[in-house]
């Protein structure tokens, strides 16, 4: 049976304020480790309506009940409503995660900006955007960030250079199907970068929900089937889904996974252990590609 790390992407003001505390309760109740990656700047979720012209986006919106799961107020942030400053409003919630013994890192400064416009940004623009997140993380936690995972798994060589410049322990911007090494040094168009990369290996909930082949009451069956393959698996969840409407489903997955013999590991500890012998770690190409159930392109790991 597999080992499993849980990576929690926190995208929005509401997800931070309501979803994070609920996830903390579930994780502490079952003594399971996880890494929380925080969005630290403005919540511009409402601007994502511009993705309406992206192939597959409207289908996903209908399939995943975006309005019901995120709430109408969140979907107006940055458009009809001012964009709340997530770090400023929720610093106490964020610190409570660290104080409870969980690993913490950066998701982004502005989720919408990074996910939708990363590939239009210059080297300086990306470095400045990421530095704003680093500065806010330092302000909130009084310590530098050691890790990050990009919104929508959007990455390129300029982002990888920003991570190297920040001296991170690890980053997690890529997807794989679990058949490749989970941890590796990333290579983009021939250039190898020094920040350890850890891929998400399992499908996310929003990639499965609403599809006829994955009814809600069988989604966890699918996850357990994937975990039976063994190896080091990484499951990315979202505070806005598993921390709110799907909290019971997530707790059920933890209970069933533990009963099946799955053990849980912490990504910070995992990275530190692997980096004791960096010469043994593989180098893998990453590039843009498609993932089943997700609109648009994401960063995918290649052999």
C-alpha positions in Angstrom: 0.0 0.0 0.0 1.1 3.6 -0.7 2.5 6.3 1.5 0.4 9.5 1.1 1.2 13.2 1.6 -1.6 15.7 1.7 -1.0 19.1 0.2 -3.7 21.7 0.9 -4.0 24.6 -1.5 -5.8 27.6 0.2 -7.1 29.8 -2.6 -9.5 32.3 -1.2 -10.4 34.5 1.8 -13.4 32.2 2.7 -11.3 29.1 2.3 -8.8 30.5 4.7 -11.3 31.7 7.2 -13.7 28.7 7.2 -12.1 25.8 5.4 -8.7 25.8 7.1 -10.0 25.5 10.7 -12.3 22.6 9.7 -9.4 20.8 8.0 -7.3 21.3 11.0 -10.0 19.6 13.1 -10.2 16.6 10.8 -6.4 16.2 10.5 -5.8 16.5 14.3 -8.6 14.1 15.1 -7.0 11.4 13.0 -3.4 12.4 13.7 -2.5 12.9 10.0 0.1 15.3 8.7 -0.4 17.8 5.9 1.1 20.8 4.3 -0.9 24.0 4.0 0.0 26.4 1.1 -1.5 29.9 1.6 -2.6 32.5 -0.9 -1.4 35.7 0.8 -2.5 38.7 -1.3 -5.8 39.9 -2.8 -8.6 37.5 -3.4 -9.5 38.2 -7.0 -11.5 35.0 -7.5 -14.3 36.9 -9.4 -11.9 37.8 -12.2 -11.7 34.1 -13.1 -14.9 34.7 -15.1 -12.6 35.7 -17.9 -11.8 32.0 -18.3 -15.2 31.6 -19.9 -13.6 31.5 -23.3 -11.2 28.7 -22.3 -12.1 25.3 -23.8 -13.8 23.1 -21.2 -14.1 25.9 -18.6 -17.9 26.2 -18.8 -18.4 22.5 -18.7 -16.2 22.3 -15.6 -18.2 25.1 -13.9 -21.4 23.3 -14.4 -20.0 19.9 -13.4 -18.4 21.1 -10.2 -21.1 23.5 -9.0 -18.7 26.4 -8.6 -21.3 28.9 -7.3 -22.6 26.4 -4.7 -19.1 25.4 -3.5 -17.4 28.7 -3.5 -20.3 31.0 -2.6 -21.5 34.0 -4.5 -19.6 36.5 -2.4 -16.3 34.8 -3.2 -17.2 34.8 -6.9 -17.7 38.6 -6.7 -14.3 39.3 -5.1 -12.2 41.5 -7.2 -15.1 42.5 -9.5 -18.4 43.6 -7.9 -16.7 43.6 -4.5 -13.3 44.8 -3.4 -10.6 42.1 -3.3 -10.0 41.2 0.4 -6.4 41.0 1.4 -6.2 37.4 2.6 -3.0 37.6 4.6 -4.0 40.8 6.4 -7.4 39.4 7.3 -6.5 35.9 8.3 -3.0 36.0 9.8 -4.2 34.5 13.1 -5.8 31.5 11.2 -2.6 30.9 9.3 -0.4 31.1 12.4 -2.7 28.6 14.1 -1.8 26.0 11.5 1.9 26.5 12.1 1.4 26.5 15.9 -0.5 23.2 15.6 2.6 21.6 14.1 1.7 21.5 10.4 4.0 22.4 7.6 3.2 25.7 5.9 4.2 27.3 2.6 3.3 29.7 -0.2 0.6 29.1 -2.7 0.8 32.6 -4.2 0.4 36.3 -3.8 -2.5 36.8 -6.2 -4.0 33.5 -7.3 -5.8 34.9 -10.3 -2.7 36.8 -11.6 -0.4 33.7 -11.3 -2.8 31.1 -12.7 -4.0 33.2 -15.6 -1.1 35.4 -16.6 2.1 33.7 -15.5 3.2 33.0 -19.0 2.7 36.6 -20.0 4.8 37.9 -17.2 8.5 38.8 -17.5 11.3 37.4 -15.4 11.3 40.5 -13.3 7.5 40.5 -13.0 7.4 36.9 -11.8 10.3 37.5 -9.4 8.5 40.5 -7.9 5.1 38.7 -7.7 6.7 35.8 -5.8 8.7 38.1 -3.6 5.5 39.8 -2.5 4.3 36.4 -1.3 7.6 35.7 0.4 7.5 39.1 2.2 4.0 38.6 3.4 4.8 35.1 4.6 7.7 36.5 6.5 5.5 39.2 8.1 2.9 36.7 9.2 5.1 33.9 10.4 8.3 35.7 11.3 10.2 33.1 9.3 11.1 32.6 5.7 9.0 30.2 3.5 10.6 26.9 2.7 8.1 25.6 0.1 5.5 26.6 -2.5 3.0 25.2 -4.9 1.7 27.3 -7.8 -2.0 28.0 -8.5 -3.4 25.7 -11.2 0.0 24.0 -11.5 1.2 26.9 -13.6 5.0 27.0 -14.0 7.8 27.9 -16.4 11.5 28.5 -16.4 11.1 32.0 -15.0 9.1 30.8 -12.1 11.6 28.0 -11.4 14.4 30.6 -11.4 12.4 32.6 -8.8 12.2 29.6 -6.6 15.9 29.0 -6.8 16.6 32.6 -6.1 14.3 32.4 -3.0 16.3 29.4 -1.6 13.3 27.2 -1.2 13.5 23.6 0.2 11.0 22.3 -2.3 8.3 23.3 -4.8 5.3 21.5 -6.1 4.0 22.9 -9.5 3.7 19.7 -11.5 1.4 16.8 -12.1 2.1 13.1 -12.8 0.2 9.9 -12.9 2.4 8.3 -10.2 4.5 6.2 -12.7 7.5 8.5 -12.4 9.6 9.5 -9.4 7.5 11.7 -7.1 10.5 13.9 -6.2 13.1 15.1 -8.7 15.1 18.1 -9.9 13.1 19.8 -12.7 14.5 20.5 -16.2 12.7 23.0 -18.4 13.8 23.1 -22.1 17.2 21.7 -21.3 17.9 23.9 -18.2 18.1 22.1 -14.8 17.0 23.9 -11.7 18.2 23.3 -8.1 14.9 23.5 -6.1 13.6 20.0 -5.4 10.2 19.4 -7.2 7.5 17.2 -5.8 4.6 16.2 -8.1 1.0 15.8 -7.3 0.3 12.2 -8.3 -3.5 11.8 -7.6 -6.4 13.5 -9.4 -8.0 16.4 -7.5 -11.6 16.2 -6.3 -12.8 18.8 -8.8 -11.3 16.8 -11.7 -13.5 13.8 -10.7 -16.7 15.3 -9.3 -19.8 15.6 -11.5 -18.6 13.1 -14.0 -20.9 10.1 -14.5 -18.0 7.6 -14.1 -17.2 9.1 -10.7 -20.4 9.6 -8.7 -19.7 11.2 -5.3 -20.3 8.0 -3.4 -17.6 6.2 -5.3 -14.8 8.9 -5.6 -13.1 7.6 -2.5 -13.2 4.1 -3.9 -11.3 5.4 -6.9 -8.7 7.1 -4.7 -8.2 3.9 -2.7 -7.8 1.9 -5.9 -5.0 4.3 -7.0 -3.3 4.0 -3.6 -3.2 0.2 -3.9 -0.6 0.7 -6.5 1.9 1.7 -3.8 4.7 4.3 -4.0 4.9 7.8 -2.6 1.7 9.6 -3.5 0.8 13.3 -3.2 -2.9 14.3 -3.0 -3.7 18.0 -3.4 -6.9 19.1 -1.8 -8.5 22.5 -1.5 -9.7 24.4 1.5 -12.7 25.6 -0.5 -13.9 22.0 -1.2 -12.5 19.4 1.2 -12.6 22.1 3.9 -16.2 23.1 3.3 -18.9 21.1 1.5 -16.7 18.0 1.0 -15.2 17.8 4.5 -17.0 14.6 5.4 -15.9 12.9 2.2 -12.3 13.9 2.9 -12.5 12.6 6.5 -14.0 9.3 5.1 -11.0 9.0 2.8 -8.6 9.4 5.7 -10.4 6.8 7.8 -10.5 4.3 4.9 -7.0 4.9 3.8 -5.6 4.4 7.3 -7.7 1.2 7.7 -6.2 -0.1 4.4 -2.7 0.4 5.6 -1.8 3.7 4.0 0.7 5.7 6.0 1.0 9.5 5.8 4.2 11.6 5.4 5.0 15.2 5.7 6.4 17.0 2.6 9.0 19.1 4.5 10.4 16.0 6.2 10.3 14.1 2.9 12.3 16.8 1.1 14.9 17.1 3.9 15.4 13.4 3.9 15.8 13.2 0.2 18.2 16.2 0.0 20.6 14.4 2.3 21.7 12.6 -0.8 20.8 14.9 -3.7 23.1 13.0 -6.1 20.6 10.1 -5.9 17.7 12.2 -7.1 16.6 12.0 -10.8 16.3 14.9 -13.1 13.0 15.0 -15.0 11.6 17.2 -17.7 8.5 19.3 -17.0 6.4 21.0 -19.6 2.9 22.2 -20.3 0.3 19.5 -21.0 -3.3 18.4 -20.2 -4.7 16.5 -17.3 -7.9 14.6 -17.5 -10.8 16.5 -15.9 -9.1 19.9 -15.9 -9.5 22.7 -18.5 -6.5 24.3 -20.0 -2.9 23.3 -19.6 -0.9 22.6 -16.5 2.7 21.7 -15.8 3.2 18.0 -16.3 6.2 15.8 -15.4 7.9 13.8 -18.1 10.5 11.0 -17.9 
